[in-house]
Amino acid sequence: MKLLQELSSELNKLFLFELSDQRRVEVVFYRGDTLCISTQVGCAIGCPFCLSGSLGLLRNLTLEEILDQYRLLKDKLCIKRVAMAGIGEPLMNWERVKEAFWYFKSMGLKVSFYTTGHPTKNLTELLKLPHNGISISLHATEESKRKRLLPHAGTLEELIKTLKEELYYLPQRKKKRISLAYLLLKGINDSPEDLTKLARLAKELEVGITLLRYNSTVGDYQDVGDFEYEKAFLLLRSYGIRVTLSTRFRRDKLGGCGTLLVNRKLIGC
Ligand code: SF4
């Protein structure tokens, strides 16, 4: 595996890696301390608001390929945290992701995850690891709507059932590191009714909400705009829920959420 190209914006650094079969994956360094790495070449979940999965799943990354994303960059960046949040669904390459997790922990790194929660049997294991944060992509509180936004992520019913069963046994300090990720899409999932259902679910599960804004460089959906975003934040807060907001790092057109590509061609800096 080799580093082919490095691109920088004001906020993020994006690294393009070529694998031994000439496929390419991407990695982002953001927030000045966090390396967001990929776990698969492509993704089977097929979220229509994300470019990373637009070719479907081409293959899983090997353990060495997951680790090399860190090992090939560690001497040039000040990496304190690894986020398994790049291309791919970590729970669908779970045995290797789990081994990579323990390696990163042994290097003294904090490790966090972004996941759809599918398959739920692997989510059950993930929840028990000494992680530093898990965001579980919900994006909708109705089965049919979530199916449109995360077509191959299992059912909402099963996800919620698993969360209720597993979180029941988790101590409060561990629940504080778990949140439901909710990407606000104008006219799709941003009504007061949608947000009230989301707030009630988070309250019942005793977890936070990561309220994401749409990165309009990615596709055909519409961002809600500042005013509606702040209103949604206040509505969720009125239920006493911990709400994390999207930062500009996540919305940057270079390396922001949903912008990572599989097999990108070299581009001019
Ligand atoms: S948002 Fe995540 S789960 Fe959905 S297609 Fe993109 S990489 Fe896969």
Boltz pocket constraint, residues with backbone or C-beta under 6 A from the ligand:
constraints:
  - pocket:
      binder: B
      contacts: [[A, 43], [A, 44], [A, 45], [A, 46], [A, 47], [A, 50], [A, 51], [A, 52], [A, 53], [A, 86], [A, 87], [A, 88], [A, 89], [A, 116], [A, 149], [A, 258]]
      max_distance: 6.0
